Structures are given as C-alpha cells and as structure tokens.
C-alpha cells in the first residue's frame, strides 16, 4: 500500500488534540467523503479510502449530512420509463 507523508506545523496536532494516527484516519475519511460527494469516486472506492466497510461509510455520510444516493431528474425519468 502506498504511504503518503504530510508536513504539518508542530502545533496542529496539539490544537486538534489528536494523535498522528487519529489525524491520519480523520484525513482519510474527510477525503473520501469529499471525493464521493463530488462524484469523483464510487461508494465502494470511497469506503476503501476511508478505511471502512460500505455500511460504516454510509453511516459516516449520514453523520456528515452528505447525500447517500444522488440521481438527477433525467436519469430518474429514464429509469421509470417516463421518456
């Protein structure tokens, strides 16, 4: 698995009251939610990025008030056969 390293000011973790490990997990989850909400990754990929199973990722989206399922009106019409 690739490892990504970030340089942060020394006082950031103290201000957030998080360990480096907890901060890394929070960053992964925030990135996954962000990319999913923009439609850049699927739920499955976002869950993997977040380090969660899909059910826990859906719960995270709910807590973060991010739409879990997005369907545009045209797509819905096609699926319902209302062409």
N, C-alpha and C positions, 0 to 999 in steps of 0.2 A: 504494500500500500504506500503511495506517495506521502511524504511528510512535507508540510508547509510550515515555514518559520516566519514569525512576525516580530518586528522590533517595536516595542511599546515603551513609552515613558515609564520610568520606575514606579511612579506613584499611581498608575492607572489601576492595577490590581488591588492595591490598598483602598483606593477610593471606592471601588466596586465591591470591596470585601469578598473577593473571590480568589480561590487558588488558581494557579495557571491551568490546571486540568479542568476546573469548573468553567473558567473563562473560555477555554477552547471548545468545550461542549456547547456553551451558550452561543458562541460564534457560528459553529456548525449548524445549530438549529435555526438561528436567525437567517443565515444564508439560505438554508433550504426553504424556509417559509417565504423569503423574498423571491427567490428564483421560481418557486411554484406559483406564487401569486401573480407573477409577470408572465406565466405561461412558458417559461424557458425550460422547465423540466417537468416530467410526469410526477404523479404522486409516488410511484414506486421509487424513482430515482431520488426524489426529494427526501423520502423516508430513509433511504440508504445514506444520503449525505448527512442527514440529521443523526444517524446512528440509532434509528428507531425502527420498530416494525410498523407496518402500514396503519394498524389500528391506533397505535400510540401517536403516529404522525397526524392522523385525522383528529385525534383529541387535542394535539398541540395547535392545529389550525383553528379549531373551535375556540380554544383559550385565547388565541391571538386575534380572534374575530376576522378570520380570513375565510372567504367563500370556499367551501369544500368542493363543490361541483359548479362549474361555470359552463353554461350553454347559451349561445347567442340566439336571438329570436329566429333568425333564418334557419339555423341548424335544427331548432326545435320544430319548426313548421315542416321541414323535410322529414324528420323522424316520425312526426304524427301523420304524415301523408296529406298535409293541407297545402299542397303546391299551388 
